Amino acid sequence: MGAAVAAISSIYSNTEANVLFYIIGLKTTIPHIRKWIENSKLKEIKFKTVEFNPMVLKGKIRQDASRPELLQPLNFVRFYLPLLIQKHEKVIYLDDDVIVQGDIQELYDTKLAPGHAAAFSDDCDLPSTHEMVRSVGMQNTYMGFLDYRKQAIRDLGISPSTCSFNPGVIVANMTEWKHQRITKQLEKWMQRNVE
């Protein structure tokens, strides 16, 4: 929760924009988050809390003993944005470990080309991600995330040296996201990953 509070505070203190925060959490954490905000210097922010039901993930993720922190239910919230936030055409999704150092309005004003559901930051632009992962390759390319020893991965036709993107900051067009059924596509890939 501390990281989320820091992220919200960084946005609130750097903008004059009329920001509505959607704070998404699990049923057990929502009351605690609400109480903390209402009794802090952030009590002036406009916010709504939304409960994420981890049951939507049933059968779609497999346990990974090497990185269990990546399988926490809230890591998948970004996949379900249109189901959680329904009244807005455009949404900015931020991981809770993001600190915003400029005006969030500038990010919101990012133009999305017609037919594009979202904009992401290209990880090859981020110098902090340029670290070699033992026996895998550069962590900022798909080689760092996909197992190219498997034929099914090679059959996807994605070059191992293609830059990955950072899903921790997303500017999304909710209408286009729904139209393209992005959530369903992501769930299909999650199920393929389980297999």
Sine and cosine of phi, psi and omega as CSV:
sin_phi,cos_phi,sin_psi,cos_psi,sin_omega,cos_omega
0.00,0.00,-0.53,0.85,-0.01,-1.00
-0.86,0.51,-0.64,0.77,0.01,-1.00
-0.91,0.42,-0.67,0.74,0.01,-1.00
-0.89,0.46,-0.66,0.75,0.02,-1.00
-0.89,0.45,-0.65,0.76,0.03,-1.00
-0.90,0.43,-0.66,0.75,0.02,-1.00
-0.89,0.46,-0.74,0.68,0.01,-1.00
-0.88,0.47,-0.70,0.72,0.00,-1.00
-0.88,0.48,-0.64,0.77,-0.01,-1.00
-0.91,0.42,-0.58,0.81,0.04,-1.00
-0.95,0.32,-0.77,0.64,-0.07,-1.00
-0.86,0.50,-0.62,0.79,-0.07,-1.00
-0.99,0.13,-0.16,0.99,-0.05,-1.00
-0.91,-0.42,0.21,0.98,-0.03,-1.00
-0.62,-0.78,0.44,-0.90,0.16,-0.99
-0.97,-0.24,-0.06,1.00,-0.05,-1.00
-0.91,0.41,0.41,-0.91,0.03,-1.00
-1.00,0.07,1.00,0.05,-0.10,-0.99
-1.00,-0.07,0.74,-0.67,0.16,-0.99
-0.94,-0.33,0.89,-0.46,-0.01,-1.00
-1.00,-0.01,0.76,-0.65,0.20,-0.98
-0.97,-0.24,0.89,-0.45,-0.01,-1.00
-0.96,-0.27,0.92,-0.40,-0.11,-0.99
-0.97,-0.23,0.77,-0.63,-0.03,-1.00
-0.52,-0.86,-0.03,-1.00,0.05,-1.00
-1.00,0.05,0.35,-0.94,-0.05,-1.00
-0.78,0.63,-0.62,0.78,-0.06,-1.00
-0.96,0.27,-0.38,0.93,-0.07,-1.00
-0.98,-0.18,-0.36,0.93,-0.07,-1.00
-0.82,0.57,-0.77,0.64,-0.02,-1.00
-0.87,0.49,-0.61,0.79,0.00,-1.00
-0.91,0.41,-0.69,0.72,0.01,-1.00
-0.88,0.47,-0.74,0.67,-0.01,-1.00
-0.85,0.52,-0.74,0.68,-0.03,-1.00
-0.89,0.46,-0.67,0.75,-0.03,-1.00
-0.89,0.45,-0.71,0.70,-0.02,-1.00
-0.90,0.44,-0.70,0.72,-0.05,-1.00
-0.91,0.41,-0.32,0.95,0.00,-1.00
-0.93,-0.37,0.38,0.92,-0.02,-1.00
-0.80,-0.59,-0.04,-1.00,0.05,-1.00
-0.92,0.39,-0.21,0.98,0.03,-1.00
-1.00,0.05,0.13,0.99,-0.05,-1.00
-0.88,0.47,-0.26,0.96,0.00,-1.00
-1.00,0.09,-0.21,0.98,-0.04,-1.00
-0.95,0.33,0.44,-0.90,0.14,-0.99
-1.00,-0.03,0.83,-0.56,-0.02,-1.00
-0.51,-0.86,0.40,-0.92,0.14,-0.99
-0.76,-0.65,0.62,-0.78,0.10,-1.00
-0.98,-0.19,0.62,-0.79,-0.02,-1.00
-0.76,-0.65,0.74,-0.67,0.02,-1.00
-1.00,0.06,0.75,-0.66,0.10,-1.00
-0.98,-0.17,0.82,-0.57,0.00,-1.00
-1.00,-0.05,0.94,-0.34,-0.05,-1.00
-0.92,0.40,-0.16,0.99,0.02,-1.00
-0.91,0.42,-0.35,0.94,0.04,-1.00
-0.91,0.42,-0.28,0.96,-0.03,-1.00
-1.00,-0.02,-0.11,0.99,-0.08,-1.00
-0.83,0.56,0.82,-0.57,0.01,-1.00
0.98,0.18,0.02,1.00,-0.06,-1.00
-0.95,-0.32,-0.16,0.99,0.06,-1.00
-0.74,-0.67,0.54,-0.84,0.02,-1.00
-0.90,-0.43,0.51,-0.86,-0.01,-1.00
-0.92,0.38,0.70,-0.72,0.03,-1.00
-0.83,-0.56,0.97,-0.23,-0.08,-1.00
-0.89,0.46,-0.44,0.90,-0.05,-1.00
-0.97,0.23,-0.50,0.87,-0.02,-1.00
-0.64,-0.77,0.89,0.46,-0.06,-1.00
-0.89,0.46,-0.41,0.91,0.00,-1.00
-0.89,0.45,-0.42,0.91,0.00,-1.00
-0.97,0.26,-0.21,0.98,-0.05,-1.00
-0.98,-0.19,0.19,0.98,0.07,-1.00
-0.90,0.43,0.67,-0.74,-0.08,-1.00
-0.79,0.61,-0.62,0.78,-0.06,-1.00
-0.93,0.36,-0.26,0.96,0.09,-1.00
-0.92,0.40,-0.27,0.96,-0.06,-1.00
-0.97,-0.26,0.04,1.00,0.00,-1.00
-0.81,0.59,-0.69,0.73,-0.07,-1.00
-0.83,0.56,-0.47,0.88,-0.01,-1.00
-0.94,0.34,-0.39,0.92,-0.14,-0.99
-0.93,-0.37,0.38,0.93,-0.06,-1.00
-0.77,0.64,-0.76,0.66,-0.05,-1.00
-0.91,0.42,-0.39,0.92,0.03,-1.00
-0.99,0.15,-0.43,0.90,-0.06,-1.00
-1.00,-0.09,-0.53,0.85,-0.04,-1.00
-0.81,-0.59,0.98,-0.21,-0.19,-0.98
-0.96,-0.28,-0.21,0.98,-0.15,-0.99
-0.98,-0.20,0.21,0.98,-0.09,-1.00
-0.78,-0.63,0.64,-0.77,0.03,-1.00
-0.97,0.25,-0.65,0.76,-0.06,-1.00
-0.82,-0.58,0.67,-0.74,-0.06,-1.00
-0.67,-0.74,0.60,-0.80,0.18,-0.98
-0.96,-0.27,0.82,-0.57,0.10,-0.99
-0.98,-0.21,0.74,-0.67,0.08,-1.00
-0.77,-0.63,0.73,-0.68,0.19,-0.98
-0.87,0.49,0.40,-0.92,-0.05,-1.00
-0.96,0.29,-0.16,0.99,0.01,-1.00
-0.99,-0.13,0.25,0.97,0.00,-1.00
-1.00,-0.03,0.72,-0.69,0.11,-0.99
-0.93,-0.37,0.84,-0.55,-0.03,-1.00
-1.00,-0.07,0.85,-0.52,-0.07,-1.00
-0.97,-0.23,-0.06,1.00,0.03,-1.00
-0.79,-0.61,-0.22,-0.98,-0.01,-1.00
-0.98,0.17,0.86,-0.51,-0.02,-1.00
-0.87,0.50,-0.40,0.92,0.02,-1.00
-0.86,0.51,-0.58,0.81,0.02,-1.00
-0.89,0.47,-0.65,0.76,0.05,-1.00
-0.92,0.38,-0.67,0.74,0.02,-1.00
-0.87,0.49,-0.57,0.82,-0.02,-1.00
-0.97,0.23,0.00,1.00,0.06,-1.00
-0.83,0.56,0.80,-0.60,0.01,-1.00
-0.99,0.15,0.76,-0.65,0.10,-0.99
-0.98,-0.21,0.78,-0.62,0.00,-1.00
-0.90,0.43,0.51,-0.86,0.06,-1.00
-0.80,0.60,0.71,-0.70,0.00,-1.00
1.00,0.04,-0.10,0.99,0.02,-1.00
-1.00,-0.09,0.78,-0.62,-0.03,-1.00
-1.00,0.09,-0.40,0.92,-0.06,-1.00
-0.30,-0.95,0.33,-0.94,0.11,-0.99
-0.85,-0.53,0.65,-0.76,-0.02,-1.00
-0.77,-0.64,0.29,-0.96,0.13,-0.99
-1.00,0.04,0.72,-0.70,0.05,-1.00
-0.97,0.24,0.84,-0.54,-0.05,-1.00
-0.90,0.44,-0.36,0.93,0.01,-1.00
-0.94,0.34,-0.23,0.97,0.05,-1.00
-1.00,0.10,-0.16,0.99,-0.10,-0.99
-0.98,-0.20,0.95,-0.31,-0.07,-1.00
-0.88,0.47,-0.46,0.89,-0.03,-1.00
-0.93,0.37,-0.29,0.96,-0.01,-1.00
-1.00,-0.02,0.00,1.00,-0.06,-1.00
-0.99,0.11,0.90,0.44,0.06,-1.00
-0.84,-0.55,0.63,-0.78,-0.02,-1.00
-0.98,0.21,0.76,-0.65,0.07,-1.00
-0.99,-0.14,0.82,-0.58,-0.09,-1.00
-0.78,0.63,0.80,-0.60,0.07,-1.00
0.90,0.44,0.18,0.98,-0.01,-1.00
-0.87,-0.49,-0.69,0.72,-0.03,-1.00
0.84,-0.55,-0.29,-0.96,-0.02,-1.00
-0.93,0.36,0.77,-0.64,-0.05,-1.00
-0.94,0.34,-0.26,0.97,-0.03,-1.00
-1.00,-0.06,0.08,1.00,0.08,-1.00
-0.90,-0.44,0.23,-0.97,0.00,-1.00
-0.89,0.45,-0.38,0.93,0.07,-1.00
-0.86,0.51,-0.50,0.87,-0.01,-1.00
-0.98,0.21,-0.18,0.98,-0.07,-1.00
-0.86,-0.52,-0.46,0.89,-0.07,-1.00
-0.94,-0.35,0.55,-0.84,-0.02,-1.00
-1.00,-0.03,1.00,-0.08,-0.06,-1.00
-0.96,0.28,-0.01,1.00,0.12,-0.99
-0.96,0.27,-0.34,0.94,-0.01,-1.00
-1.00,0.03,0.72,-0.69,-0.01,-1.00
-0.87,0.49,-0.62,0.78,-0.02,-1.00
-0.86,0.50,-0.55,0.83,0.04,-1.00
-0.96,0.29,-0.72,0.70,0.02,-1.00
-0.87,0.49,-0.57,0.82,-0.01,-1.00
-0.92,0.40,-0.29,0.96,0.02,-1.00
-0.93,0.37,-0.38,0.92,0.04,-1.00
0.98,0.21,0.31,0.95,0.03,-1.00
-1.00,-0.03,0.83,-0.56,0.02,-1.00
-0.90,0.43,0.72,-0.69,0.02,-1.00
-0.87,0.50,-0.42,0.91,-0.04,-1.00
-1.00,-0.02,0.04,1.00,0.04,-1.00
-0.93,0.37,0.70,-0.72,0.01,-1.00
-0.92,0.40,0.68,-0.74,0.12,-0.99
-0.99,0.14,0.02,-1.00,0.05,-1.00
-0.85,-0.53,0.31,-0.95,-0.02,-1.00
-0.99,-0.11,0.94,-0.34,-0.03,-1.00
-0.99,0.14,0.13,0.99,-0.01,-1.00
-0.99,0.13,-0.22,0.97,0.07,-1.00
-0.68,-0.73,0.91,-0.42,-0.05,-1.00
-0.74,-0.67,0.72,-0.69,0.21,-0.98
-0.96,-0.29,0.88,-0.47,-0.15,-0.99
-0.83,-0.55,0.64,-0.77,0.14,-0.99
-1.00,-0.10,0.95,-0.30,-0.10,-0.99
-0.91,0.42,-0.58,0.82,0.01,-1.00
-0.90,0.43,-0.73,0.68,0.00,-1.00
-0.92,0.39,-0.61,0.79,0.04,-1.00
-0.85,0.53,-0.73,0.68,0.00,-1.00
-0.92,0.38,-0.70,0.72,-0.02,-1.00
-0.85,0.53,-0.67,0.74,-0.01,-1.00
-1.00,0.08,-0.03,1.00,0.01,-1.00
0.81,0.59,0.74,0.67,-0.04,-1.00
-0.87,0.49,-0.67,0.74,0.00,-1.00
-0.86,0.51,-0.70,0.72,0.02,-1.00
-0.89,0.45,-0.64,0.77,0.03,-1.00
-0.90,0.44,-0.67,0.74,0.01,-1.00
-0.90,0.44,-0.65,0.76,0.03,-1.00
-0.89,0.45,-0.60,0.80,0.04,-1.00
-0.88,0.48,-0.69,0.73,0.02,-1.00
-0.93,0.37,-0.58,0.81,0.05,-1.00
-0.88,0.47,-0.69,0.73,0.01,-1.00
-0.92,0.40,-0.61,0.79,0.07,-1.00
-0.90,0.44,-0.59,0.81,0.03,-1.00
-0.91,0.42,-0.62,0.78,0.05,-1.00
-0.88,0.47,-0.66,0.75,-0.01,-1.00
-0.93,0.36,0.00,0.00,0.00,0.00
